[in-house]
Amino acid sequence: MNETEDLKKFNKKIITPLIVLSATAFIALFTYFKHYPVGEWLLIVLCSLVVFVAISLLFEKMIMRFMDVNNEKALALKAEEEKLLEEENPEEETLEGQEETDSESMEVRDILE
């Protein structure tokens, strides 16, 4: 679950700047090459920056919600699979649990001897 949170943080950090910079750069270049006066050009670029920040934040929230829903589904499926495995093989799991505790108590010098 830690990997999922790291992935969310990475996506959250990159979504908003990517949308804002690319869209605003497109608007800025388009208005520059159409030879808008500097005052109007600056006003258009700043307004487009604000609009695209709002759009990108909305888009970011939608993606994060989608990832949360998918994560919840994956956890529910995993829990259901574990429950089915417990119902099928309850004796094997108790044996595996005992083997794990035996192997954890073994030390390095026990292996070397």
C-alpha distances in whole Angstrom, upper triangle without the diagonal:
4,5,5,7,9,10,11,13,14,16,17,19,20,21,24,26,26,27,30,31,32,33,35,37,38,40,41,42,44,46,47,48,50,52,51,52,50,50,49,47,45,45,43,40,39,39,37,35,34,34,32,29,29,29,26,24,25,23,20,20,20,18,15,16,16,12,11,14,12,9,11,13,11,9,13,14,12,14,17,17,16,19,21,21,22,25,26,26,26,28,26,23,25,27,24,23,26,26,23,25,28,26,24,28,29,30,31,35,34,33,36,39
4,5,5,6,9,10,11,12,14,15,17,19,20,22,24,25,26,28,30,31,32,34,35,37,39,40,41,43,44,45,47,49,50,49,51,49,48,47,45,43,43,42,39,38,38,36,34,33,33,31,28,29,28,25,24,25,23,20,20,21,18,15,17,18,14,13,16,15,12,14,16,14,13,17,18,16,17,21,21,20,23,25,24,25,28,29,29,29,31,29,26,28,29,26,24,28,27,24,25,28,26,24,28,29,29,30,34,34,33,35,38
4,5,5,6,9,10,11,12,14,15,17,18,21,22,22,24,27,28,28,30,32,33,34,37,38,39,40,42,43,45,47,48,48,49,47,47,46,43,42,42,40,38,37,37,35,32,32,32,29,27,28,27,24,23,24,22,19,19,20,17,15,17,16,13,13,16,14,11,14,16,14,14,17,18,16,18,21,21,20,23,25,25,26,29,30,30,30,32,30,27,29,30,27,26,29,28,25,27,30,28,26,29,30,30,31,34,35,33,36,39
4,5,5,6,9,10,10,12,14,16,16,19,21,21,22,25,26,27,28,30,32,33,35,36,37,39,41,42,43,45,47,46,48,45,45,44,42,40,40,38,36,35,35,33,30,30,30,27,25,25,24,21,20,21,19,16,16,16,13,11,13,13,9,9,12,11,8,11,13,11,12,15,16,15,17,20,20,20,23,25,25,26,29,30,30,30,33,31,28,30,32,28,27,31,31,27,29,32,30,28,32,33,34,34,38,38,37,39,42
4,5,5,6,9,10,10,12,14,15,18,20,20,22,24,25,26,28,29,31,32,34,35,37,38,40,41,43,44,46,45,46,44,44,43,40,38,38,37,34,33,33,31,29,28,28,26,23,24,23,20,18,20,18,15,15,16,14,11,13,14,10,10,13,13,10,13,15,14,14,17,19,18,19,22,23,23,25,27,27,28,31,32,32,32,35,33,30,32,33,30,29,32,32,29,30,33,32,29,33,34,34,35,39,39,38,40,43
4,5,5,6,9,10,11,13,14,17,18,19,21,23,23,25,27,28,29,31,33,34,35,37,38,39,41,43,44,43,45,42,42,42,39,37,37,36,33,32,33,31,28,28,28,25,23,24,24,20,19,21,19,15,16,18,15,12,15,16,12,13,16,15,13,16,18,17,17,20,21,20,22,25,25,25,28,30,29,31,33,35,34,34,37,34,31,34,35,31,30,34,33,30,31,34,32,30,33,34,34,34,38,38,37,39,42
4,5,5,6,8,10,11,12,15,17,16,18,21,22,22,24,26,27,28,30,32,33,34,36,37,39,41,42,42,43,41,41,40,37,36,36,34,32,31,31,29,26,27,26,23,22,22,21,18,17,19,17,13,15,15,12,10,13,13,10,12,15,13,12,15,17,15,16,20,20,19,22,24,24,25,28,29,29,31,33,34,34,35,37,35,32,35,36,32,32,35,34,31,33,36,34,32,35,36,36,36,40,41,39,41,44
4,5,5,6,8,10,11,13,15,15,17,19,20,21,23,25,26,27,29,30,32,33,35,36,38,39,41,40,42,39,39,38,36,34,34,32,30,29,29,27,24,24,24,21,19,19,19,15,14,15,14,10,11,12,9,7,10,11,8,9,13,12,11,14,16,15,16,19,20,20,22,25,25,26,28,30,30,32,34,35,36,36,39,37,34,36,38,34,33,37,37,33,35,38,36,34,37,39,39,39,43,43,42,44,47
4,6,5,6,9,10,12,14,15,16,18,19,21,22,24,25,27,28,29,31,33,34,35,37,39,40,39,40,38,38,37,34,32,33,31,28,27,28,26,23,23,23,21,18,19,19,15,14,16,15,11,12,14,12,10,13,14,12,13,16,16,14,17,20,19,19,22,24,23,25,28,28,29,31,33,33,34,37,38,38,38,41,39,36,38,39,36,35,38,38,34,36,39,37,35,38,39,39,39,43,43,42,44,47
4,5,5,6,9,11,12,12,15,17,17,18,21,22,23,25,27,27,29,31,32,33,35,37,38,37,39,36,37,36,33,31,32,30,27,27,27,25,22,23,23,20,18,19,19,15,15,17,15,12,14,15,12,11,15,15,13,15,18,17,16,19,21,20,21,24,25,24,27,29,29,30,33,34,34,36,38,39,40,40,42,40,37,39,41,37,36,40,39,36,37,40,38,36,39,40,39,39,43,44,42,44,47
4,5,5,6,9,11,10,12,14,16,16,18,20,21,22,24,26,27,28,30,31,33,35,36,35,37,35,35,34,31,30,30,28,25,25,25,23,20,21,21,17,16,17,16,12,12,14,12,9,11,12,9,9,12,12,10,13,16,15,15,18,20,19,20,23,24,24,26,29,29,30,32,34,34,36,38,39,40,40,43,41,38,41,42,38,38,41,41,37,39,42,40,38,41,42,42,42,46,47,45,47,50
4,6,6,7,9,11,12,13,15,16,18,19,21,22,24,25,27,28,30,31,33,34,36,34,36,34,33,32,30,28,28,27,24,23,23,21,18,18,18,16,13,14,14,10,9,12,10,7,9,11,9,8,12,13,11,13,16,16,16,19,21,21,22,24,26,26,27,30,31,31,34,35,36,37,40,41,42,42,44,43,40,42,44,40,39,43,42,39,41,44,41,39,43,44,44,44,48,48,47,49,52
4,6,7,8,9,11,12,13,15,17,18,19,21,23,23,25,27,28,29,31,33,34,33,34,32,32,31,29,27,27,26,23,22,22,20,17,18,19,16,13,15,15,12,11,14,13,10,12,14,12,12,15,16,15,16,20,20,19,22,24,24,25,28,29,29,30,33,34,34,36,38,39,40,43,44,44,44,47,45,42,44,45,42,41,44,44,40,42,45,42,40,43,44,44,44,47,48,47,49,52
4,6,6,6,9,10,11,12,14,16,16,18,20,21,22,24,26,27,28,30,32,31,32,30,30,30,27,25,26,24,21,21,21,19,16,17,18,14,13,15,14,10,11,14,12,10,13,14,12,12,16,16,15,18,20,20,20,23,25,24,26,29,29,29,32,34,34,35,38,39,40,41,44,45,45,46,48,46,43,46,47,43,43,46,45,42,44,46,44,42,45,46,46,45,49,50,48,50,53
4,6,5,6,9,10,11,12,14,16,17,18,20,21,23,24,26,27,29,31,30,31,29,30,28,26,24,24,22,20,19,20,17,15,15,15,12,10,12,11,7,8,11,8,6,10,11,9,10,14,14,14,16,19,19,19,22,23,23,25,28,29,29,31,33,34,35,37,39,39,41,43,44,45,46,48,46,44,46,48,44,44,47,47,43,45,48,46,44,47,48,48,48,52,52,51,52,56
4,5,5,6,8,10,11,12,14,16,17,18,20,21,22,24,26,27,29,27,29,27,26,25,23,21,21,19,17,16,16,14,11,12,12,9,7,9,9,5,6,9,8,7,10,12,11,12,15,16,16,18,21,21,22,24,26,26,28,30,31,32,34,36,37,38,40,42,42,44,46,47,48,48,51,49,46,49,51,47,46,50,49,46,48,51,49,46,50,51,51,50,54,55,53,55,59
4,6,5,6,8,10,10,12,14,15,16,18,20,21,22,24,25,27,25,27,25,25,24,21,19,20,19,15,15,16,14,11,12,13,10,8,12,11,8,10,13,12,11,14,16,15,16,19,20,19,21,24,24,25,27,29,29,31,33,34,35,37,39,39,40,43,44,45,46,49,50,50,51,53,51,49,51,52,49,48,52,51,48,49,52,50,48,51,52,51,51,54,55,54,55,59
4,6,5,6,8,10,11,12,14,15,16,18,20,21,22,24,26,25,27,25,26,24,22,20,21,19,16,16,17,14,12,14,14,10,10,13,12,9,11,14,12,11,15,16,14,16,19,19,19,22,24,23,24,27,28,28,30,33,33,34,36,38,39,40,42,44,44,46,48,49,50,50,53,51,48,51,52,49,48,52,51,47,49,52,50,48,51,52,51,51,55,56,54,55,59
4,6,5,6,8,10,11,12,14,16,17,18,20,21,23,25,24,26,24,24,23,20,19,19,17,14,15,15,12,10,12,11,7,8,10,9,6,9,11,9,10,13,14,13,15,18,18,19,21,23,23,25,27,28,29,31,33,34,34,37,38,39,41,43,44,45,47,49,50,51,51,54,52,49,52,54,50,50,53,53,49,51,54,52,50,53,54,54,54,57,58,57,58,62
4,6,5,6,8,10,11,12,14,15,16,18,20,21,22,21,23,21,21,20,17,16,16,14,11,11,12,9,7,9,9,5,6,9,9,7,10,12,11,12,15,16,16,18,20,21,21,24,26,26,27,30,31,32,33,36,37,37,39,41,42,43,45,47,48,49,52,53,54,54,57,55,52,55,56,53,52,56,55,52,54,56,54,52,55,56,56,56,59,60,59,60,64
4,6,5,6,8,10,10,12,14,15,16,18,20,21,20,22,20,20,19,16,15,16,14,11,12,13,10,8,11,12,9,9,13,12,10,13,16,15,15,18,19,19,20,23,24,24,26,28,28,29,32,33,34,35,38,39,39,41,43,44,45,47,49,49,51,53,54,55,56,58,56,54,56,57,54,53,57,56,53,54,57,55,53,56,57,56,55,59,60,59,60,63
4,6,5,6,9,10,11,12,14,15,17,18,20,20,22,21,22,20,17,17,18,15,12,14,15,11,10,13,13,10,11,14,13,11,15,16,15,15,19,19,18,21,23,23,24,27,28,28,29,32,33,33,35,38,38,39,41,43,43,45,47,48,49,51,53,54,55,56,58,56,54,56,58,54,54,57,56,53,55,58,55,54,57,57,57,56,60,61,59,61,64
4,5,5,6,9,10,11,12,14,16,17,19,18,20,19,20,18,15,15,15,12,10,12,12,8,8,11,10,7,10,12,11,10,14,15,14,15,18,19,19,21,23,23,24,27,28,29,30,33,34,34,36,38,39,40,42,44,44,46,48,49,50,52,54,55,56,57,60,58,55,58,59,56,56,59,58,55,57,60,58,56,59,60,60,59,63,64,62,63,67
4,5,5,6,8,10,11,12,14,15,17,15,17,16,16,15,12,11,12,9,7,8,9,6,6,9,9,7,10,12,12,12,15,17,16,17,20,21,21,23,26,26,27,29,31,31,33,35,36,37,39,41,42,43,45,47,47,49,51,52,53,55,57,58,59,60,62,60,58,60,62,58,58,61,61,57,59,62,59,58,61,62,61,61,64,65,64,65,69
4,5,5,6,8,10,10,12,14,15,15,17,16,17,16,12,12,14,11,8,11,13,10,9,13,13,11,13,16,15,15,18,20,19,20,23,24,23,25,28,28,29,31,33,33,34,37,38,38,40,43,43,44,46,48,49,50,52,54,54,56,58,59,60,61,63,61,59,61,63,59,59,62,61,58,60,62,60,58,61,62,61,61,64,65,63,65,68
4,5,5,6,9,10,11,12,14,14,17,16,18,16,13,14,15,12,10,13,13,10,11,14,14,12,14,17,15,15,19,20,19,20,24,24,23,26,28,28,29,32,33,33,35,37,38,39,41,43,43,44,47,48,49,51,53,54,55,57,59,59,60,61,64,62,59,62,63,60,60,63,62,59,61,64,61,60,63,64,63,62,66,67,65,66,70
4,6,5,6,8,10,11,13,12,14,14,15,12,9,11,11,8,7,10,10,7,9,12,12,11,14,16,15,15,19,20,19,21,24,24,25,27,29,29,30,33,34,35,36,39,40,40,43,44,45,46,49,50,51,52,54,55,57,59,60,61,62,63,66,64,62,64,66,62,62,65,65,62,64,66,64,62,65,66,66,65,69,70,68,69,73
4,6,5,6,9,10,11,10,12,11,13,11,7,8,10,8,6,9,11,9,10,13,14,13,15,18,17,18,21,22,22,23,26,27,27,29,31,32,33,35,37,37,39,41,42,43,45,47,47,48,51,52,53,55,57,58,59,61,63,63,64,65,68,66,63,66,67,64,63,67,66,63,65,67,65,63,66,67,66,65,69,70,68,70,73
4,6,5,6,9,10,11,13,13,15,13,10,12,14,11,10,13,15,12,13,17,17,16,18,21,20,20,23,25,24,25,28,29,28,31,33,33,34,37,38,38,40,43,43,44,46,48,48,49,52,53,54,56,58,59,60,62,64,64,65,66,69,67,64,67,68,65,64,68,67,64,66,68,65,64,67,68,67,66,69,71,69,70,74
4,5,5,6,9,9,13,13,15,13,10,12,14,11,10,14,14,12,14,17,17,16,19,21,20,20,24,25,24,26,29,29,29,32,34,33,35,37,39,39,41,43,44,44,47,48,49,50,53,54,54,56,58,59,60,62,64,65,66,67,70,68,65,68,69,66,66,69,68,65,67,70,67,66,69,70,69,68,72,73,71,72,76
4,6,5,7,6,9,10,12,9,6,9,11,8,8,12,13,11,14,16,16,16,19,21,20,21,24,25,25,27,30,30,31,33,35,35,36,39,40,41,42,45,46,46,49,50,51,52,55,56,57,59,60,62,63,65,66,67,68,69,72,70,68,70,72,68,68,71,71,67,69,72,70,68,71,72,71,70,74,75,73,75,78
4,5,5,6,9,9,11,10,7,10,12,10,10,14,15,14,15,18,19,18,21,23,23,23,26,28,27,29,32,33,33,35,37,37,38,41,43,43,44,47,48,48,50,52,53,54,56,58,58,60,62,63,64,66,68,69,70,71,74,71,69,72,73,69,69,72,71,68,70,73,70,68,71,72,71,70,74,75,73,74,78
4,5,8,11,12,15,13,10,13,16,13,13,17,18,16,18,21,21,21,23,26,25,25,29,30,29,31,34,34,34,37,39,39,40,42,44,44,46,48,49,49,52,54,54,55,58,59,59,61,63,64,65,67,69,70,71,72,75,72,70,73,74,70,70,74,73,69,72,74,71,70,73,73,73,72,75,77,74,76,79
4,6,9,11,14,12,10,13,15,13,13,17,17,16,19,21,21,21,24,26,25,26,29,30,30,32,34,34,35,37,39,39,41,43,45,45,47,49,50,50,53,55,55,56,59,60,61,62,64,65,66,69,70,71,72,73,76,74,72,75,76,72,72,76,75,72,74,76,74,72,75,76,75,74,78,79,77,78,82
4,6,9,11,10,9,12,14,13,13,17,18,17,19,22,22,22,25,27,27,28,31,32,32,33,36,37,37,39,42,42,43,45,47,47,49,51,52,53,55,57,58,59,61,62,63,65,67,68,69,71,73,74,75,76,78,76,74,77,78,74,74,77,77,73,75,78,75,73,77,77,76,76,79,81,79,80,83
4,6,8,6,6,9,11,10,11,14,15,15,17,19,20,20,23,25,25,26,29,30,30,32,34,35,36,38,40,40,42,44,45,46,48,50,51,52,54,56,57,58,60,61,62,64,66,67,68,70,72,73,74,75,78,76,73,76,77,74,73,77,76,73,75,77,75,73,76,77,76,75,79,80,78,80,83
4,6,5,6,9,10,11,12,14,15,16,18,20,21,22,24,26,27,28,30,32,32,34,36,37,38,40,42,43,44,46,47,48,50,52,53,54,56,58,59,60,62,63,64,66,68,69,70,72,74,75,76,77,80,78,75,78,79,76,75,78,78,74,76,79,76,74,77,78,77,77,80,82,80,81,85
4,6,5,6,9,10,10,12,14,15,16,18,20,21,22,25,25,26,28,30,31,32,35,36,36,38,40,41,42,44,46,47,48,50,52,52,54,56,57,58,60,62,63,64,66,68,69,70,72,74,74,75,78,76,73,76,77,74,73,76,75,72,74,76,74,72,75,75,75,74,77,79,77,78,82
4,5,5,6,9,10,11,12,14,15,17,18,20,21,23,24,26,27,29,30,31,34,35,36,38,39,41,42,44,45,47,48,50,51,52,54,56,57,58,60,62,63,64,66,67,69,70,72,73,74,75,78,76,73,75,77,74,73,76,75,72,73,76,74,72,75,76,75,74,78,79,78,79,83
4,5,5,6,9,10,10,12,14,15,16,18,20,21,22,24,26,27,28,30,32,33,34,36,38,39,40,42,43,45,46,48,49,50,52,54,55,56,58,60,61,62,64,66,67,68,70,71,73,73,76,74,71,74,76,72,72,75,75,71,73,76,73,71,74,75,75,74,78,79,77,79,82
4,5,5,6,9,10,11,12,14,15,16,18,20,21,22,24,26,26,28,30,31,32,34,36,37,38,40,42,43,44,46,47,48,50,52,53,54,56,58,59,60,62,63,65,66,68,69,70,71,74,72,69,72,73,70,69,73,72,69,70,73,71,69,72,73,72,71,75,76,75,76,79
4,5,5,6,9,10,10,12,14,15,16,19,20,21,23,25,25,26,29,30,31,33,35,36,37,39,41,42,43,45,46,47,49,51,52,53,55,57,58,59,61,62,63,65,67,68,69,70,72,70,68,70,72,68,67,71,70,67,68,71,69,67,70,71,70,69,73,74,73,74,77
4,6,5,6,8,10,11,12,14,15,17,18,20,21,23,24,26,27,29,30,32,33,35,36,38,39,41,42,44,45,46,48,50,51,52,54,56,57,58,60,62,63,64,66,68,69,69,72,70,67,70,71,68,67,71,70,67,68,71,69,67,70,71,70,70,74,75,74,75,78
4,6,5,6,8,10,10,12,14,16,16,18,20,21,22,24,26,27,28,30,32,33,34,36,37,38,40,42,43,44,46,48,49,50,52,54,55,56,58,60,61,62,64,65,67,67,70,68,66,68,70,67,66,69,69,66,67,70,68,66,69,70,70,69,73,74,72,74,77
4,6,5,6,9,10,10,12,14,15,16,18,20,20,22,24,25,26,28,30,31,32,34,36,37,38,40,41,42,44,46,47,48,50,52,53,54,56,58,59,60,62,63,64,65,68,66,63,66,67,64,63,67,66,63,64,67,65,63,66,67,66,66,69,71,69,70,74
4,5,5,6,9,10,11,13,14,15,17,19,20,21,23,25,26,27,29,30,31,33,35,36,37,39,41,42,43,45,47,48,49,51,52,53,55,57,58,59,61,63,64,64,67,65,62,65,66,63,62,66,65,62,63,66,64,62,65,66,65,65,69,70,68,70,73
4,5,5,6,9,10,11,12,14,16,17,18,20,22,23,24,26,28,29,30,32,34,35,36,38,40,41,42,44,45,47,48,50,51,53,54,56,57,59,60,62,63,63,66,65,62,64,66,63,62,66,65,62,63,67,64,62,65,67,66,66,70,71,69,71,74
4,5,5,6,8,10,10,12,14,15,16,18,20,21,22,24,26,27,28,30,31,33,34,36,37,38,40,42,43,44,46,48,49,50,52,54,55,56,58,59,61,61,64,62,60,62,64,61,60,64,63,60,62,65,62,60,64,65,64,64,68,69,67,69,72
4,6,5,6,9,10,10,12,14,15,16,18,20,21,22,24,25,26,28,30,31,32,34,36,37,38,40,42,43,44,46,47,49,50,52,53,55,57,58,59,59,62,60,58,60,62,58,58,61,61,57,59,62,60,58,61,62,61,61,65,66,64,66,69
4,6,5,6,9,10,11,13,14,15,17,19,20,21,23,25,26,27,29,31,32,33,35,36,38,39,41,42,43,45,47,48,50,51,53,54,56,57,58,59,62,60,57,59,61,58,57,61,60,57,58,62,60,57,60,62,61,61,65,66,65,67,70
4,5,5,6,9,10,11,12,14,16,17,19,20,22,23,25,26,27,29,30,32,33,35,36,38,39,41,42,44,45,47,48,50,51,53,54,56,57,58,61,59,56,59,61,58,57,60,60,57,59,62,60,58,61,62,62,62,66,67,65,67,70
4,5,5,6,8,10,10,12,14,15,16,18,20,21,22,24,26,27,28,30,31,32,34,36,37,38,40,42,43,44,46,48,49,50,52,54,55,55,58,57,54,56,58,55,54,58,57,54,56,59,57,55,58,59,59,59,63,64,62,64,67
4,5,5,6,9,10,10,12,14,15,16,18,20,21,22,24,26,27,28,30,31,33,34,36,37,39,40,42,43,45,46,48,49,51,52,53,54,57,55,52,54,56,53,52,56,55,52,54,57,55,53,56,57,57,57,60,61,60,62,65
4,6,5,6,9,10,11,13,14,15,17,19,20,21,23,25,26,27,29,30,32,33,35,36,38,39,41,42,44,45,47,48,50,51,53,53,56,55,52,54,56,53,52,56,56,52,54,57,55,53,56,58,58,58,62,62,61,63,66
4,6,5,6,9,10,11,12,14,15,17,18,20,21,23,24,26,27,29,30,32,33,35,36,38,39,41,42,44,45,47,48,50,51,52,55,53,50,53,55,52,51,55,55,52,53,56,55,53,56,57,57,58,61,62,60,63,66
4,5,5,6,9,10,10,12,14,15,16,18,20,21,22,24,26,27,28,30,31,33,34,36,37,39,40,42,43,45,46,48,49,49,52,51,48,51,52,49,48,52,52,49,50,53,51,49,53,54,54,54,58,59,57,59,62
4,5,5,6,9,10,10,12,14,15,16,18,20,21,22,24,26,27,29,30,31,33,35,36,37,39,41,42,43,45,47,48,48,51,49,46,49,51,48,47,50,50,47,49,52,50,48,51,53,53,53,57,57,56,58,61
4,5,5,6,9,10,11,12,14,15,17,19,20,21,23,24,26,27,29,30,32,33,35,36,38,39,41,42,44,45,47,47,50,49,46,49,51,48,47,50,51,48,49,52,51,49,52,54,54,54,58,59,57,59,63
4,5,5,6,9,10,11,12,14,15,17,18,20,21,23,24,26,27,29,30,32,33,35,36,38,39,41,42,44,45,46,49,47,44,47,49,46,45,49,49,46,48,51,49,47,51,52,52,53,56,57,55,58,61
4,5,5,6,9,10,11,12,14,15,16,18,20,21,22,24,26,27,28,30,31,33,34,36,37,39,41,42,43,44,47,45,42,45,47,43,43,46,46,43,45,48,46,44,47,49,49,49,53,54,52,54,58
4,5,5,6,9,10,10,12,14,15,16,18,20,21,22,24,26,27,28,30,31,33,35,36,37,39,41,42,42,45,44,41,43,46,43,42,45,45,42,44,47,46,44,47,49,49,50,53,54,52,55,58
4,6,5,6,9,10,11,12,14,15,17,18,20,21,23,24,26,27,29,30,32,33,35,36,38,39,41,41,44,43,40,43,45,42,42,45,45,43,44,48,46,44,48,49,50,51,54,54,53,55,58
4,5,5,6,9,10,11,12,14,15,16,18,20,21,22,24,26,27,29,30,32,33,35,36,37,39,39,42,41,38,41,43,40,39,43,43,40,42,45,43,42,45,47,47,47,51,51,50,52,55
4,5,5,6,9,10,10,12,14,15,16,18,20,21,22,24,26,27,28,30,31,33,35,36,37,37,41,39,36,39,41,38,37,41,41,38,39,43,41,39,42,44,45,45,49,49,48,50,53
4,5,5,6,9,10,11,12,14,15,16,18,20,21,23,24,26,27,29,30,31,33,35,36,36,40,38,36,38,40,38,37,41,41,38,40,43,42,40,43,45,46,47,50,50,49,52,55
4,5,5,6,9,10,11,12,14,15,17,18,20,21,23,24,26,27,29,30,32,33,35,35,39,37,35,37,39,37,36,40,40,37,39,43,41,40,43,45,46,46,50,50,48,51,54
4,5,5,6,9,10,10,12,14,15,16,18,20,21,22,24,26,27,28,30,32,33,33,36,35,32,35,37,34,33,37,37,34,36,39,38,36,40,41,42,43,46,46,45,47,50
4,5,5,6,9,10,10,12,14,15,16,18,20,21,22,24,26,27,29,30,31,32,35,34,31,33,35,33,32,36,36,33,35,38,37,35,39,40,41,42,46,46,45,47,50
4,5,5,6,9,10,11,12,14,15,16,18,20,21,23,24,26,27,29,30,31,34,33,30,33,35,33,32,36,36,34,36,39,38,37,40,42,43,44,48,47,46,49,52
4,5,5,6,9,10,11,12,14,15,16,18,20,21,23,24,26,27,28,29,32,31,29,32,33,31,31,34,34,32,34,37,36,35,38,40,41,42,46,45,44,46,49
4,5,5,6,9,10,10,12,14,15,16,18,20,21,22,24,26,27,27,30,29,26,29,31,28,28,31,32,29,31,34,33,31,35,37,38,39,42,42,41,43,46
4,5,5,6,9,10,10,12,14,15,16,18,20,21,23,24,26,26,29,28,25,28,30,28,27,31,32,29,31,34,33,32,35,37,39,40,44,43,42,45,47
4,5,5,6,9,10,10,12,14,15,16,18,20,21,23,24,25,28,27,25,28,30,28,27,31,32,30,32,35,34,33,36,38,40,41,45,44,42,46,48
4,5,5,6,9,10,11,12,14,15,16,18,20,21,22,23,26,25,22,26,27,25,25,29,29,26,29,32,31,30,33,35,37,38,41,40,39,42,44
4,5,5,6,9,10,10,12,14,15,16,18,20,21,21,24,23,20,23,25,23,22,26,27,24,26,30,29,28,31,33,35,36,39,39,37,41,43
4,5,5,6,9,10,10,12,14,15,17,18,20,20,24,23,21,23,26,24,23,27,28,26,28,31,31,30,33,35,37,39,42,41,40,43,45
4,5,5,6,9,10,11,12,14,15,17,18,19,23,21,19,23,25,23,23,26,27,25,28,31,30,29,33,35,37,38,41,40,39,42,44
4,5,5,6,9,10,11,12,14,15,16,17,20,19,16,20,22,19,19,23,23,22,24,27,26,26,29,31,33,34,38,36,35,38,41
4,5,5,6,9,10,10,12,14,15,15,19,18,15,18,21,19,18,22,23,21,23,26,26,26,29,31,33,35,38,37,36,39,41
4,5,5,6,9,10,11,12,14,15,18,18,16,19,21,20,20,24,24,23,25,28,28,28,31,33,36,37,41,39,38,41,43
4,5,5,6,9,10,11,12,14,17,16,14,17,19,17,18,22,22,21,24,26,26,26,29,31,33,35,38,36,35,39,41
4,5,5,6,9,10,10,11,14,13,11,14,16,14,15,18,19,18,20,23,23,23,26,28,30,32,35,34,33,36,38
4,5,5,6,9,10,10,14,14,12,14,17,16,16,20,21,20,22,25,25,25,28,30,33,35,38,36,35,39,40
4,5,5,6,9,10,13,13,12,15,17,17,17,21,22,21,24,26,26,27,30,31,34,36,39,37,36,40,41
4,5,5,6,8,11,10,9,12,14,13,14,17,18,18,21,23,23,24,27,28,31,33,36,33,32,36,37
4,5,5,5,9,9,7,10,12,12,13,16,17,17,19,21,22,23,25,27,30,32,35,33,32,36,37
4,6,6,10,11,10,12,15,15,16,18,20,20,22,24,25,26,29,30,34,36,39,36,35,39,40
4,6,9,9,10,13,14,14,16,18,19,20,22,24,25,26,29,30,33,35,38,35,34,38,39
4,6,5,7,9,10,11,13,15,16,17,19,21,21,23,25,27,30,32,34,32,31,35,35
4,6,5,7,9,10,11,13,15,16,17,19,21,22,24,25,29,31,34,31,30,34,35
4,5,5,6,9,10,11,13,15,16,17,19,20,22,24,27,30,32,29,28,32,32
4,5,5,6,9,10,11,12,14,15,16,18,20,22,25,27,29,26,26,29,30
4,5,5,6,9,10,10,12,14,15,16,19,20,24,26,28,26,25,29,30
4,5,5,6,9,10,11,13,14,16,17,19,23,25,27,25,25,28,29
4,5,5,6,9,10,11,12,14,16,17,21,23,25,22,22,26,26
4,5,5,6,9,10,11,12,14,16,19,21,24,21,20,24,25
4,5,5,6,9,10,11,13,15,18,21,23,21,21,24,25
4,5,5,6,9,10,11,13,17,19,21,18,19,23,23
4,5,5,6,9,10,11,15,17,19,16,16,20,20
4,5,5,6,9,10,13,16,18,16,16,19,21
4,6,5,6,9,12,15,17,15,16,19,20
4,5,5,7,10,13,15,12,13,17,17
4,5,5,9,11,13,11,11,14,15
4,5,8,11,13,12,12,16,17
4,6,10,12,10,11,15,15
4,7,8,6,8,11,12
4,6,5,7,9,10
4,5,5,6,9
4,5,5,6
4,6,5
4,6
4
